[in-house]
Structures are given as C-alpha cells and as structure tokens.
Amino acid sequence: MLVFLLVGVLAGSEGIERLAFEDYGLSFRIGTIALVLILFDGGLNTSAAALKRYAAPAGILATVGVIGTAALTGVAAHLLGFSWRSAMLLGAIVSSTDAAAVFAVLRGSGIQLKRRVGITLEAESGVNDPVAVFLTTTLIEPHPAIGLEILAQFGVGLLVGIAAGYGGRALLRKIQLPASGLYPVLTLSLACLAFGAATLAHGSGFLAVYVAALVLGNGGLPYRAGVLRVHDALGWLSQVVMFLVLGLLVFPSRLLDVLPIGLALGLILAFVARPVVVAVCLAPFRYPAREIAYVGWVGLRGAVPIVLAIIPLLAGVPEAQRLFNIVFVIVVVNAIVPGGTVAWVTRRLGMEADTPPPPRAGLDIDSREPMDGELLSFYVDETLAVAGCRIADLPIPSESAVTVIVRGRTLVAPKGPTVLEAGDHVYVLTRPGDLEIVELLFGRPET
C-alpha cells in the first residue's frame, strides 16, 4: 500500500511528474468501485460455516467497536485542540478497519492465522463500513434518527445481498454461456448489481456486495477456479489503482503542518483506542487474552478512511482539507506500525495456525457443472500411517486413485511401487461414497 501511495505522491502535483490532479469527486468514485471489487473478492473466499460461527463477535466489533473507536479517537483529537464536531468527525472517518488492507495482509503475506482470529478480522472488516459511513455523514449533516438509519442500512444491504447471491446461483445453474471467460463477467455484473440496487434502496451497497459474494462463493460456481483467479486479480488491481489515485491527491507541503497531530493520533489509535475497544467488545465471548491483543493490534486502516475523508471535502465542511491531510498521515502511520509488524506479532503471540505448508503446485478440476467425484489434496504428515508406505500396499477404494504427488518442486507420477514420504502433498481423485475411507488413510483434506 505504501509503495503505491508513494508512487502516486511522486507522480502528483508536487512530485517528479507534476501531474495536476485534485479531482476529489472522481477519486471518491474510483475508490468506491475499487472497494466493491475488493469486498466481492473477499466474500468469494470466505467460508460461510466459519463466518456463521463467529458472526456475533465480528458483528459487535463492526458496530459497537466502530462507535467506540470513533469516540475515543474523537476525545483524543479534542484534547489536541479540535472542536468537538471536527474531533468526532475525524474519529468517525478513521473508525473502521479497512477490508482492502486486512485482506491484503492476511491473504497476500502467506500468514496462516488461527481460524477464529482470521475469520473475525475478515468478517469485521467486510461489514463495518456502513457504521463508519453513517457516523461520518451524520456528523456532517445531523440526522435525528441515526439509529434507525443504521439498522435500515444493514437490513436493506443484507436482504439485497442475499437476494443477489441466491439469484446469481439460480442464474448460473440455468444458463450456459458460450465461453468460460464470460462467467467472471457475469459474476462481476452481479457484484455491481448488488451494490447499485442496495444503494438505490438506501441500504449499504458495500454490505450487499460482501453478502452476495459470500452466498455465491459457498455455492456451486461454474469454472470456480478460473472465476476466483479473475476476481483475485481484479481485487489486487483495484488496490493498486486506488492507492495510486489517492497518492495523486496528496500535496506533501500540506502534510508538514499536520504531521505532529497526525502522528500522535495514529499512535493513539493503534496503541489505545483500537485495543481498548476490542478488549471490551470481545470480553463476553471468552477470547483468550492473546487473541484479543492480536485482533486489537491488527485493526488496519487503508483506503476507506481516505475515501471517507473526501466526503467532507465534497460537502464543503470547514477544515475539511486539514482533516483529509491528517487522515492521510494516520493511515500511513497505521500501515507502518501495526501493518509492518503483523508477521512478527503473529509469531510472537502464537497466532499461526498449526497447518501444513501449502503445496508449491496446485491442481483443479474446472467444470461448468458439479462432477460426480472430487480431486482432493492431502498433506502427508510424518504421524500418518501412510507415510513410508507404497501406494500398492494402501487399501484405496477401487473407484479412487492417487493422481499426482507434489514433492517439493517435483511432480511425481504415482505408481504402485511409489513410496509416500512425509511432506508430500497427495492429490486423490475420489467418489463421495469413498471419501470416508480416503480420509481414514490420509486425514483431513487441505483447503
């Protein structure tokens, strides 16, 4: 994130290229489109079963947690000299964790987190934007029924997302497109439809997109592997474009005056506001102290606060330009302090999942319709009985077979005399009726 922000700054009005760009309206729209694509990619890769299990703590963090973070940050800003309105507006803008930053760190860095912690962080970041948006817009233009408005935003966004997800599932089952490359086009259209319909109905378009992707991703997607790869690429492209554009908006000379305040608020947010609020929100759910500390630390801010900081500029709020510059500094501080230490803190607090390393190569069966059979990957742990055994000696069902072995950087063609070694990733083609026996031999399939 910082690299692309820096590239944008260097190319901007006061950078090397001197590209004059200060179109906040266009930047807001680009940021919105990018967040739609990032949230859709995140939802497609989230397990609905795991999310259901941890929906309560994630939901509390996404609502009460956002409000609490905004309040504590606002109090700190007031103590640093801001009026109450400006202080609370600043707190609201930086109150929500950013899905783009969280997904990038947790999925792009190779960190294998414990399931509860990872799902809690991803779910919170995926659904907490409506509260931050409402806090920001209400502080700009006060609304007498803010509580009801927030509930309506969540309710409409949830209903539209569910409708778009299940409607998309039915559509994908019934139609047959002439080329596999058209299926990502259709799913992208569903993402845009979910956002647009929810927004026009005065609901949360971001929540609708995430929920629609969650429903689609946990169903039978045609050409699943290819569709997920396209949306993964779109998600990364969106992050690059978004941070480049936001970097273009920055004038380094304007940051000098707000640097001390931005630095102070960024550190208060990272070390005080976020950890305290997370500790209070997760206390009823009996999370261990280490997990609470980790969730409190990895409350990453990214493009969402900068996009929200554009709203006061578009509304003509006094001090809006100063608030925008401070938010930019806070985001950079947050990216360096919590963001730059995530890997170290993960190891220090013991948050890495006890899972095998991913294979260096992967196999997929890409099909429009569900097939009568599955290609599953298994990790051969040294404790498994199959480790050191010849394939011919294993009681593998007749309609199942070991198809390929990934051994380090080598693809091994399995034959009867082939010996399975600890550390191998074994791909087994099996029928649903044989799955129980195959799992008795090889353990749980890799995900």
N, C-alpha and C positions, 0 to 999 in steps of 0.2 A: 504494500500500500504506500509506504513512504517513498519508495523508488519512483512510482508513477506520479505521486504528488509532486516530487522534486522535479521530474521531467516537465510536468505541466507548469510549475513555477518558473523554471529556466526558459521555457518557451513563451511565457506570458509577457505582459506589458512592460515589466521591469527586468525581464530576463535577457538571455542572449539573442533570441529570435525577435523579441519586441512585437509579439502578436497582440494587437489591441483587442482584448476580449473582456467585456464586463456585462454580458447579457444574462442577468440572473433568471429571467423567465425561461429562457431556453435551457439553461443549466438545470433548473428545477425539473423541467420535463424530461431531460436526458437522465437525470438521477432517478426519477420515478420509474421510467422504463427499465433502467438497469436493475433497480430493486425488485421489480416484478419478475425479471428473468432469474435473478439470484434466488429469490424465495421459492420460485417454482422448481428450480433445480434442487434446492434443499428439501422440499417436500417430497419429491420423487424418490429421494434416497433415505427417507425416514421410515422406520418400522412403526406401523400403526399399533401393533400389540405393545411394543415397548413404550410408545408415547402415551397410550391409554393408562399404562401402569403408573406413569409419573406425571400425569396431567395435572393433578392437584397442586403439587409444589411448583411446577412450571407456571401454572395459572396464577398462583399467588405472587410469584416473582414478577410476572408480566403485568400485574395490576397494582397491588399494594406496594410491591417493590419499586415500581417506576415512580409512583407518587411519593414514596418515602425518600427515594434518591433525589428527586426534584426538590423536595422540601429542604433536606439537609444541605444540598449544594446551594440552594437559594439563600439559606441563612448565612452560609459562608460568604457568598457574594455580597450580601447586605453588610456584613461586618467589614468587608473590604471596600465599602464606600458606595455601593449601588443603591438606588432607590428600591423599595420593596417590590414594585412592579417589575422593574428591569431585572432584579436579582432572581425573582421567581421565574420570569421568562427564560432567563439563562439556564436556571436549574431544569426547567421543563425540556428545553432543547437538547440537553445532554443526558437526559434521564434514562433513555432506553439503550439497551445493548444492541449492537448492530449485527444483523444476520450475515451480511457480507463478510465482516471481519471474523465472526465466530466460525462460519462455515469454512472460510479460507484457512484459518489456523488449525481447526480440528481435523479437517479433511485433506488439506494441502500439505501439511507438515509431516505426515506419516505417524502422528501420535495415535496410539491405540488406547483410548481412555476407558476407564471402567464404565459399564453400560449406563448405570443410573446417572452418573455425573454428566456424561456426554449427551444423553437424551434430554436431561433437564436443561442444560445450557442451550442446546439447539432449539428445543421447543420454546423456551423463554424468548430467545432472540427472534423466533419466527412469528410470535403473536403479540409482542409487547409494543409494536409501533402505534396501534390505534390510541392507546392511552397517552403516549408522548405527543402525538399529533393533536389530540383534543386539548391537552393541557396547554400546548403552545398556542393554538388558535383561540382558546378561551381567554387566555391572558392578554392576547392582542385585542380581542373583541368579546368581552364578558358575556356569558350565556347563563340565564337564571336556572336552567335545568340540566346542568352539565352531567350529573349522574345518570339521568335517563338517556341523554345523548350517547354517553359511552356504552351503556347497555344496548341501545339500538344499533350502534356501530358494530359491536361484537355480534349481536344476534343476526343482523342482516348479512354481515360478512360470512358468518358461519353457515347460514342457510344457503346463500348463493354459492359458496364453495362446495358444499355437499351436493347441491343440485348440479353444478358444473362437473364435478368429479364423476358422479354416477351417470349423468347424462353422457359424458365423454366415454365412459366404459361401454354403455349400450351402443353408442355410435360406432366405436371401434370394433365391436363384435359383429355389427350388421353390415358395414360397408367393407369393400375390398378395393383398395387403391391400386393403381397400375404399377407403382414402384415403391420399394421400401423407403426410399428417401423422402417420400411425401408424408410419412407418418409423423416425423418430428415437426413438419409444417402444421399438421393438424393439431398436435398437442400444444404447439406454440400458440395457435389460434385459440385453443381452449383457455390457455393462461390469460391471454388478452381479453377474452370474453368474460371470464370470471372477474377480472379487475374492473372492467368497464361497467358490467351490469351491477356489481356491488356499489361502485362509486355513484352511479346514476340513481341508485335506490337509497342513497345517503347512508351506506354502510361502509365498512372497512374493506377497500379493494385489496390491500396487502394481505389481510387475514383470509379473504376469499381465495386468493391465488395459492397461498400455502395449503389451505384445506383441500382445494381441488387437486393439487399435485399429490397430496397425501393419499387421497382416495384413489387417484389414477395409479400411483406408484405401487399401491398394495393390491392392485388387481392384475388381470392378465393382459399386460401391454403387448401388442404385436411388435415383433422385432425389438424386444425390450433392450437388449444390449446396445443396439445402434441408436435407439431413441435416447437412452441415458447418456451415451457419449456425446451426442449433439447438444443436449441441454447442459452437460458439464462444460463443454466448450463455450456455449453461449454465456454461462454463468461467469466464467473466467474473463471472457471478452468484455462483459458488462462491467466487471470490476475495473479492468484496465481503462476503459473509456471513461467511466465515472470519475475515477481519481485523476485522470489526465485533465478532464474538463474542470474539475474542482480546483486543481492546481493552477489552471489558467486564470481563475478568478482572483487569485491571491496577489496582493501587492506587498512585497517584503517590507517596503518602507513603512507601511501602515501597521506592521506587526510589532515594530520596536516599542511603541508606546504602551502596548497591551501585554507585552511579553511577561513582565513580572506577575501581573494579575492572572494571566492565563496559566502560567507555570504553577502558581500557588493553587488555583482551583483544580487544575489537572491532578496535582498530587493529593489534594483533599478528597477528590472524587475517587481516586484509586486506593488510598490508604484508610479513608474514614467512611465516607458516605456509602459507597457500594458494599464494603464488608459488613458494616453495622446493619444495614437494611437486610442483607442476605441472611445474616445470623438470626435476626428477628423473624423473618419470613419462613425459614426452614426449621426453626426450633420445634414446632409442633409435629414435624414429620420424622423426627429422630434420625436425622442425618448425622453421621459421625463428624466430630469436630474438624477432621482433616478435609472431608468433602465440603463442609460449609466454608472453610477457609479457601478452598480451591475455587468453588463457584463464586465466592466473593471477589477473588483476585482476577478471574478470567471474565470480567464484565467488560468486554471490549467495545470500544466506540470506533466508528469508522465514518462512512459517508452519510448515514442517516442524520446525525446531528448537524452536519454541514448543510444537508438539503433542508432540514427544518429551519436552520438559521437564515435561509433565503426567504422564508415566509414573512418575517418582519420587514425585510427589505422591500418586498413586493407590496406590503401593506402600508409602507411609509411610516413605520414606527420610529419615534425619536431614538437616537443612539443605536439604530439597527446596524449600521456599518461597523460600529465599535463592537457590538455583540458578535457579529459574524467573525471578525478578526480574533476575538477571544476564543470563540468556539473552535476555530481552526487550530489555535495553539493547544487547547485542551485535547483535541483529537490527536495531534502529533505527540504530545506528552503521554497520552494513554497508549498509543501504539508502541512507544519506546519502553515505557516502564512495565505495565502488565504484559503487553503484546510481545515484547522482546525477550521476556523471561518465562514464557509459557512452558517451553520444553524443560527448562531447569526446574521450575516449580512442580511440574508433573512428576518428575523423578524424585524430587525432594520430599513431596508429600505422599509418594507411593500411589499415584493415581493411574498408573499404566495398567491396563488390563492384562491378565495372565493368559494371553492368546498367542498362538503360533505366529511366526513372521509370515507375511503374505508371499505367495509364490512369485517368482520372477517372470513367469508367463502364465496367462490365463486362457481358458477355453470356454466358449459359449456356444449354445445351440440357438441360432437366431431364426425364429419362425413366426409367421403371422398368427397361427393358432396354437393353443396348448397341445403338446405332443404327449403320447402315451409312453412316458418314460422321462427320466431326468439324468442330466450329467452333473454329478456332484463331486466336489473336491474335498479330500480328507488329508489331514496332516498326520504323518506317521511319527508319533511320539515314541521315545525310547521305552516308555512303560507299556505300550500296546503289545499284545501277544503276536501281532503280525510282523513286528519289527524283527528282521533277520530271517523271515520265512520266505520260501519260494512261493510264487504265485500258484503253481500247480498243486501245492500242498494245502491251499486255503479252500474251505468249503463254501466257495462263492456260488450262489444260485445259478442255474443253467441259463437263465434269461438275463443275467447281469454279467458284466465284464469290466476288467481294468483296461481302460483305453489308452492312457498315456501317463507317464511319470515325469514330474518336473523335479530334477535333482540338481540344485544349484543353478548353473547356467546351461545345463544339459537336458535335452528332451530324450527320455528313454522309451524305446518301443517295448512294451511289456510282452514277455513270452513266458511260457511255463517255467523255465529254469531261472527266470529273473528273480533276484532276491530283493525284497523291500528293505530299505535302510532307514534308520532314524533320521528325520529331517526331510524325507521325501514328501512331496505333495502328489497324492494319487487321485487321478480322475476316474470315477467309476460310473459307467452307464448302467442304470438300474430301473426296474419297474416298480410302481408303487407297492405292489404286494411283496417285493423282495427287500424293501427299504429297512425293515426291522432287522433282518439278518445281516445286511450290509453294515448297519450301524453297530451291531454287536461286534463285528470284526474290526471296523475302522474308527469307531467313535462318532462324535457329532460332526456333521458336515461343516465346512468352512463357509462363512458368509462373505 
